[in-house]
């Protein structure tokens, strides 16, 4: 018996004992995947919409689960779907992480059962095509995978899929920096997720999901000194592992490269309960908090803390960024919801941040803003500045005086801002009225001065009127009235060019008006004769009074 044939027999035997044989309901698989991805995307804007997608996912799971032969994966999927529902009350990132866990388990189950059918001599064209899409294979790579499957070479199918997964692991590790930030966490979580597919391959050597989980814990706890050598070791061992997959099994058998026998083993452990960050999907690879059973083999469980930036302020910044977007559209309820999520995420940051002197102040500011009426974008911007100062303080960097002052000035917001600008708007009419009363409205130059002054005061008037109406709309929960805040010039970036145009128009009118007055007073050029002034103005009583 040749070495390749013996590997094929070993693969068939392993898959038989694993209980992974059987065909999955691919229609249910597709519906579950689509619903989970839609839920992760919808949660950033609407929790009810995300819940509706999770309901659809649960229905699809009920149809898919009877066709899954590994009951531990079924349990893990059920746990992550329950965790996704629980995550609706927390940050969107946590829901996305639970979705990533479920998608990773789905991919692992499809991988195992497809190889089992191929090893048993069955046709699995649809499953192979779906695996191609799941693993990101296209064109020539997808055709080669299909040809190997049709040719009855499961060991080559496993080898191609393992190579695709390893490529994703290496790319994610290369993008991971030894520092505590959201991008590094997400890249390391993505690497961990893709490694779960190939964790049982013979060529992995000393690599394990546990080591990836340890690196994730070091990152989330801020232990950069330990993280740096961990990342270097993972990259080095992954380089060795990648080399074992350099040659196709059917071309040149290599003792250290036996992907078929390493493709699947009994009771595969895509993710383990105590191993953080063991999630993987191209769409939403994030970490998450532990939610599920204590079953060590298949209950997919990420590290405790927030999903997208546990151990950093990334999830806080993300929630505040969404709050800023909502506040800029006068959607104060949604903005307050996001601020509340930011406050919840702040509870999950590591002790290096929690022990900073400014932590209590930031937490209190978020608490106040989460219940504040008449919320405006500037308040959220001040919160972001306060969080940035907390991050600088924890890192031992000098604080930003500007952000500190902005935090103090954020008290000038809400109803205080609305009422004070309403008073200014009412008072803005006084100088215009007095100007008209003193000089009348029949002189061209004085009319230009009055119009220029009106344009200068228009932003104050708009802020006072529509800011007050918007605050009332927020208080009364009347969306159309609340949206009137968008007519102020300080609500979003669109107000800046409008303010410039108003200022330019005001300067032009004021300059023209005062130029005309200077001419009439003889300060510029020759003074106008009485007849000329009569021609320009219906009345010159203001001049004669002088």
Secondary structure as GFF3:
##gff-version 3
##sequence-region A 1 546
A	DSSP	alpha_helix	3	18	.	.	.	ID=ss1
A	DSSP	alpha_helix	26	42	.	.	.	ID=ss2
A	DSSP	alpha_helix	47	65	.	.	.	ID=ss3
A	DSSP	alpha_helix	71	87	.	.	.	ID=ss4
A	DSSP	alpha_helix	92	119	.	.	.	ID=ss5
A	DSSP	alpha_helix	125	134	.	.	.	ID=ss6
A	DSSP	alpha_helix	139	150	.	.	.	ID=ss7
A	DSSP	alpha_helix	154	175	.	.	.	ID=ss8
A	DSSP	alpha_helix	182	198	.	.	.	ID=ss9
A	DSSP	three_ten_helix	202	204	.	.	.	ID=ss10
A	DSSP	alpha_helix	209	221	.	.	.	ID=ss11
A	DSSP	alpha_helix	224	244	.	.	.	ID=ss12
A	DSSP	alpha_helix	259	263	.	.	.	ID=ss13
A	DSSP	alpha_helix	314	328	.	.	.	ID=ss14
A	DSSP	alpha_helix	332	346	.	.	.	ID=ss15
A	DSSP	alpha_helix	351	354	.	.	.	ID=ss16
A	DSSP	alpha_helix	359	370	.	.	.	ID=ss17
A	DSSP	alpha_helix	377	394	.	.	.	ID=ss18
A	DSSP	alpha_helix	401	409	.	.	.	ID=ss19
A	DSSP	alpha_helix	414	439	.	.	.	ID=ss20
A	DSSP	alpha_helix	444	476	.	.	.	ID=ss21
A	DSSP	alpha_helix	479	482	.	.	.	ID=ss22
A	DSSP	three_ten_helix	483	487	.	.	.	ID=ss23
A	DSSP	alpha_helix	494	520	.	.	.	ID=ss24
A	DSSP	alpha_helix	530	536	.	.	.	ID=ss25
A	DSSP	alpha_helix	541	545	.	.	.	ID=ss26
###
